[in-house]
């Protein structure tokens, strides 16, 4: 019973620690989403779920540590008991049987001798002599011809590129005639209270993210809204969403480019519903590298 528990404890400890690590990594991902998601409600839900998973991971780490400690203690105790048992066995086996008594050389037959043994007079010595045998191999040269055959030239076969098609969102909600979204500031970072750190309209080359801070009124849940980004009059980014924030309030969204935005003049246009007239316009500039 104790051996089975000792064998099972390392497996249980590893499983608990692995589960704790998975929960910890998921909580970190949720914490990141709570800072970067464009919807305030999803950021709040992600933060709450991240804290719950972080607490669960902490409890599992504590349980796994206690299980590892118990495994080490049991291993030490069982090793000591096994060493004591082996020492007792060695002491008991030291009582070896007495050696056999040799036969007396008085001409009388030895009654302790084995009947299968032959008397010394029946053994005839054999004279062994060493003989050297020399074998001469013919001195014939061996010619080996190695022919190198070039292998086939590898041909690179490109894999087909898969471009996913994402259906644009469709909304049956009619926008409020007084609905409004207004861009108030731009920045390349966000403070802890979800406000711009250094609002401006000119950014350095290589900037990878532009945060757009907005103020909105009379918005309806589920209404369609769009945002478009133009560079030098050419559309480079367009996205459509269903509104998920409150009716009135403030928030922020962002445009991202992993390689950094190219220098030039940019314009942001916001739309509500299917209207072709933008509800808000805002321009900014990415400067040339010095």
C-alpha positions as CSV (number, residue, x, y, z in Angstrom):
1,X,0.0,0.0,0.0
2,X,2.8,2.4,0.9
3,X,4.7,1.6,-2.3
4,X,1.7,2.3,-4.4
5,X,1.2,5.7,-2.7
6,X,4.9,6.5,-3.1
7,X,4.8,5.7,-6.8
8,X,1.5,7.7,-7.4
9,X,2.6,10.9,-5.6
10,X,5.1,12.1,-8.3
11,X,2.4,11.6,-11.0
12,X,-0.2,13.5,-9.0
13,X,2.3,16.3,-8.2
14,X,3.3,16.6,-11.9
15,X,-0.3,16.7,-13.0
16,X,-1.3,19.4,-10.4
17,X,1.7,21.6,-11.3
18,X,1.0,21.2,-15.0
19,X,-2.6,22.2,-14.5
20,X,-1.5,25.2,-12.4
21,X,0.9,26.3,-15.1
22,X,-1.9,26.1,-17.8
23,X,-4.3,28.2,-15.6
24,X,-1.5,30.7,-15.0
25,X,-0.7,31.2,-18.7
26,X,-4.4,31.5,-19.5
27,X,-4.8,34.2,-16.8
28,X,-1.9,36.1,-18.2
29,X,-3.5,36.1,-21.7
30,X,-6.8,37.3,-20.2
31,X,-5.0,40.1,-18.3
32,X,-3.5,41.2,-21.7
33,X,-6.9,41.1,-23.3
34,X,-8.3,43.2,-20.5
35,X,-5.8,45.9,-21.5
36,X,-6.0,45.7,-25.3
37,X,-9.5,44.7,-26.3
38,X,-11.5,47.3,-28.1
39,X,-14.7,46.7,-26.1
40,X,-14.9,47.9,-22.6
41,X,-17.3,45.1,-21.5
42,X,-15.1,42.4,-22.8
43,X,-12.0,44.0,-21.2
44,X,-13.9,43.9,-17.8
45,X,-15.0,40.3,-18.2
46,X,-11.5,39.2,-19.3
47,X,-10.0,40.9,-16.2
48,X,-12.5,39.2,-13.9
49,X,-11.8,35.7,-15.4
50,X,-8.1,36.4,-15.3
51,X,-8.1,37.0,-11.6
52,X,-10.2,33.9,-10.9
53,X,-7.9,31.7,-12.9
54,X,-4.8,33.3,-11.3
55,X,-6.2,32.4,-7.8
56,X,-6.9,28.9,-8.9
57,X,-3.4,28.5,-10.3
58,X,-1.9,29.8,-7.0
59,X,-3.9,27.3,-5.0
60,X,-2.8,24.5,-7.3
61,X,0.8,25.6,-7.1
62,X,0.6,25.3,-3.3
63,X,-1.0,21.9,-3.5
64,X,1.6,20.7,-6.0
65,X,4.4,22.0,-3.7
66,X,3.0,20.2,-0.7
67,X,2.7,17.0,-2.8
68,X,6.3,17.3,-3.9
69,X,7.4,17.7,-0.3
70,X,5.5,14.7,0.8
71,X,7.0,12.6,-2.0
72,X,10.6,13.6,-1.0
73,X,9.9,12.8,2.7
74,X,8.4,9.4,1.9
75,X,11.3,8.6,-0.4
76,X,13.8,9.4,2.4
77,X,11.9,7.3,5.0
78,X,11.6,4.2,2.7
79,X,15.2,4.4,1.7
80,X,16.2,4.3,5.4
81,X,14.0,1.3,6.2
82,X,15.3,-0.6,3.1
83,X,18.9,0.0,4.2
84,X,18.2,-1.3,7.7
85,X,16.6,-4.5,6.3
86,X,19.6,-5.1,4.0
87,X,22.0,-4.7,7.0
88,X,20.0,-7.3,9.1
89,X,20.1,-9.8,6.2
90,X,23.9,-9.5,5.8
91,X,24.4,-10.1,9.5
92,X,22.3,-13.2,9.5
93,X,24.1,-14.6,6.4
94,X,27.5,-14.3,8.1
95,X,27.0,-17.6,10.0
96,X,28.6,-19.7,7.3
97,X,28.7,-23.6,7.6
98,X,32.0,-25.1,8.9
99,X,34.5,-26.3,6.4
100,X,34.7,-30.0,5.5
101,X,37.2,-32.1,7.6
102,X,40.1,-33.5,5.4
103,X,40.7,-37.2,5.4
104,X,43.3,-38.6,7.7
105,X,46.4,-40.0,6.0
106,X,46.7,-43.3,8.0
107,X,46.0,-45.7,5.2
108,X,42.4,-46.1,6.1
109,X,39.7,-45.0,3.6
110,X,38.1,-41.6,4.2
111,X,34.5,-42.0,5.0
112,X,33.8,-38.3,4.3
113,X,35.1,-38.5,0.7
114,X,32.7,-38.5,-2.2
115,X,32.4,-41.9,-3.9
116,X,32.4,-40.0,-7.3
117,X,36.0,-38.8,-6.9
118,X,38.6,-40.9,-8.6
119,X,41.8,-41.9,-6.8
120,X,45.0,-39.9,-7.7
121,X,46.6,-43.1,-9.2
122,X,44.1,-43.2,-12.1
123,X,44.9,-39.8,-13.5
124,X,47.4,-40.0,-16.4
125,X,49.3,-36.8,-17.4
126,X,49.2,-35.7,-21.0
127,X,52.1,-34.0,-22.6
128,X,50.9,-30.9,-24.4
129,X,53.2,-29.3,-27.0
130,X,52.7,-26.0,-28.8
131,X,52.8,-26.2,-32.6
132,X,53.0,-23.2,-34.8
133,X,51.0,-23.3,-38.1
134,X,51.9,-20.7,-40.7
135,X,49.5,-20.0,-43.5
136,X,50.7,-17.9,-46.4
137,X,48.0,-15.9,-48.3
138,X,48.6,-15.1,-51.9
139,X,49.7,-11.5,-52.4
140,X,46.9,-10.6,-54.9
141,X,45.9,-6.9,-55.1
142,X,42.3,-6.0,-54.8
143,X,40.9,-3.2,-56.9
144,X,37.7,-1.5,-55.7
145,X,35.9,0.8,-58.1
146,X,33.5,3.3,-56.6
147,X,31.1,5.0,-58.9
148,X,29.3,8.2,-57.6
149,X,25.8,8.6,-58.9
150,X,24.4,12.1,-58.4
151,X,21.1,12.2,-56.6
152,X,18.0,13.9,-57.8
153,X,17.9,17.7,-57.5
154,X,15.3,18.7,-54.9
155,X,12.6,20.9,-56.2
156,X,10.8,23.3,-53.8
157,X,7.1,23.1,-54.1
158,X,5.3,26.2,-52.6
159,X,2.3,25.6,-50.4
160,X,-0.9,27.3,-51.5
161,X,-1.7,30.5,-49.6
162,X,-5.0,30.4,-47.7
163,X,-6.8,33.7,-47.4
164,X,-9.7,33.5,-44.9
165,X,-12.9,35.3,-45.8
166,X,-14.6,37.0,-43.0
167,X,-18.2,38.0,-43.4
168,X,-18.9,41.6,-42.4
169,X,-21.3,42.0,-39.4
170,X,-25.0,42.6,-40.2
171,X,-27.2,44.5,-37.8
172,X,-30.9,44.9,-37.8
173,X,-30.7,47.8,-35.3
174,X,-31.7,51.2,-36.6
175,X,-29.3,53.9,-35.4
176,X,-30.6,56.7,-33.2
177,X,-30.8,59.9,-35.3
178,X,-28.9,61.7,-32.5
179,X,-26.2,59.1,-32.2
180,X,-22.7,60.5,-32.2
181,X,-19.1,59.3,-32.0
182,X,-16.4,62.0,-31.8
183,X,-12.7,61.5,-31.8
184,X,-11.1,63.5,-29.0
185,X,-7.4,62.6,-29.0
186,X,-4.8,60.3,-30.5
187,X,-1.8,58.7,-28.7
188,X,0.6,55.8,-29.1
189,X,0.1,54.6,-25.5
190,X,-2.6,54.4,-22.8
191,X,-2.4,55.3,-19.2
192,X,-3.6,53.2,-16.3
193,X,-6.9,55.1,-16.1
194,X,-7.6,54.5,-19.8
195,X,-6.7,58.0,-21.0
196,X,-4.0,59.3,-23.4
197,X,-0.5,59.9,-21.9
198,X,0.7,62.4,-24.5
199,X,-2.0,63.3,-26.9
200,X,-0.8,64.7,-30.3
201,X,-1.2,64.5,-34.0
202,X,2.4,63.9,-35.1
203,X,4.1,60.5,-34.5
204,X,7.6,59.2,-35.1
205,X,8.3,56.7,-37.9
206,X,8.0,53.1,-37.0
207,X,5.0,53.6,-34.7
208,X,3.1,50.3,-34.5
209,X,-0.1,51.3,-32.8
210,X,-2.2,54.5,-32.8
211,X,-4.8,54.7,-30.1
212,X,-8.0,56.6,-30.9
213,X,-9.9,58.1,-27.9
214,X,-13.6,58.8,-28.5
215,X,-16.6,60.3,-26.8
216,X,-20.0,58.9,-27.7
217,X,-23.7,59.7,-27.1
218,X,-27.1,58.2,-27.8
219,X,-25.5,54.9,-29.1
220,X,-27.6,51.7,-29.3
221,X,-26.5,48.2,-28.4
222,X,-25.9,46.2,-31.5
223,X,-25.9,49.1,-34.0
224,X,-23.4,48.9,-36.9
225,X,-20.5,51.3,-36.9
226,X,-17.4,51.5,-39.1
227,X,-13.9,52.9,-38.9
228,X,-11.6,53.6,-41.9
229,X,-8.0,54.7,-42.2
230,X,-6.7,56.5,-45.2
231,X,-3.1,57.3,-46.1
232,X,-2.5,60.0,-48.7
233,X,-6.1,59.6,-49.7
234,X,-5.9,55.8,-50.2
235,X,-7.9,53.4,-48.0
236,X,-5.5,51.1,-46.1
237,X,-7.7,49.8,-43.3
238,X,-11.5,49.3,-42.9
239,X,-13.4,47.5,-40.2
240,X,-17.0,47.1,-39.2
241,X,-18.3,46.3,-35.7
242,X,-21.5,46.0,-33.7
243,X,-21.6,48.5,-30.9
244,X,-21.1,46.8,-27.5
245,X,-20.4,49.8,-25.1
246,X,-22.8,51.9,-23.1
247,X,-25.1,54.4,-24.6
248,X,-23.1,57.4,-23.4
249,X,-19.5,57.6,-22.3
250,X,-15.9,57.5,-23.4
251,X,-13.5,54.8,-24.7
252,X,-10.6,54.1,-27.0
253,X,-9.8,51.9,-30.0
254,X,-6.6,51.5,-32.0
255,X,-5.1,50.9,-35.4
256,X,-2.1,48.6,-35.5
257,X,0.7,47.8,-38.0
258,X,3.3,45.2,-36.9
259,X,5.9,46.7,-39.3
260,X,5.2,50.3,-38.2
261,X,3.2,52.9,-40.0
262,X,4.9,54.4,-43.1
263,X,5.6,58.1,-43.2
264,X,2.8,60.2,-44.6
265,X,-0.5,62.0,-43.9
266,X,-3.4,59.9,-42.4
267,X,-7.1,60.4,-41.9
268,X,-9.5,58.5,-39.7
269,X,-13.2,58.4,-40.7
270,X,-16.0,57.0,-38.5
271,X,-19.5,55.9,-39.7
272,X,-22.7,54.9,-37.9
273,X,-25.0,52.4,-39.7
274,X,-25.0,52.3,-43.5
275,X,-24.5,56.0,-43.9
276,X,-21.9,57.0,-46.5
277,X,-21.3,60.3,-44.6
278,X,-18.7,60.1,-41.9
279,X,-19.8,61.0,-38.4
280,X,-16.2,62.1,-37.3
281,X,-12.9,62.9,-39.0
282,X,-9.4,63.1,-37.6
283,X,-6.0,63.5,-39.2
284,X,-2.5,62.7,-38.1
285,X,1.0,62.5,-39.6
286,X,3.8,60.0,-39.4
287,X,7.1,62.0,-39.9
288,X,10.0,61.0,-42.1
289,X,12.9,59.3,-40.5
290,X,15.7,61.7,-39.7
